[in-house]
């Protein structure tokens, strides 16, 4: 799967998937075959962090 390069678009895409289809970041990464550390770092570099309680990056 090709992910958006732009950090804001990536944030929107990931949060939409987390909201609509997955109950955790791990489930999303497992299903889409993404490296969770890479995704977390990519969004952290843009100023976002994952909150497991709300299941979204903010």
N, C-alpha and C positions, 0 to 999 in steps of 0.2 A: 504494500500500500504506500502510495506517495503522500507524504505529509506536507502541509503548508510550510514554506520556508520562513515566512514572516512570523515573528513571535506572537503578535496579537491574533493573527489568523490561527496559529497553532493552538493558542490558549482557548480561543473560541471553539475550535474543532474538538479538542480534548474534553473541555467542560461539557459540551453538548453530548458527546459520547458517554461521559460519566453520568450525566443526568438521565439520559434516555435509555441507555443500554447496559451499563455496568455498575455493579455495586461496590467496586473498589478499583484503585489504580492498577493493582496487580492483575485483576481479571481483564482489564482493558489491554494491558501490555501482553499478557499471555495470549489472548485471542488475536490480537493484531501483530503478534510476533515482534514486539518492540522491546528494546532494552530499557527497563524502568529507570536505571541510573542515568542513562543518556537523556531520556525525556525530562526527568526531574531537574537535571543540570541545565539543559537547554532552556527550560522555563525559569529556573532560578536565575540564570544569567540575565533574563529580561525583567527580573524583579518579582517573580511569582513563586509561591510555595504551595505545596499540596497540603490540604487539611483533611485527614481521614474522617474526622467527625462529620464534616459537611460533604465529603467526597467531591471536592473541587479544588482547583488551583485559584488562588486569590492574591 
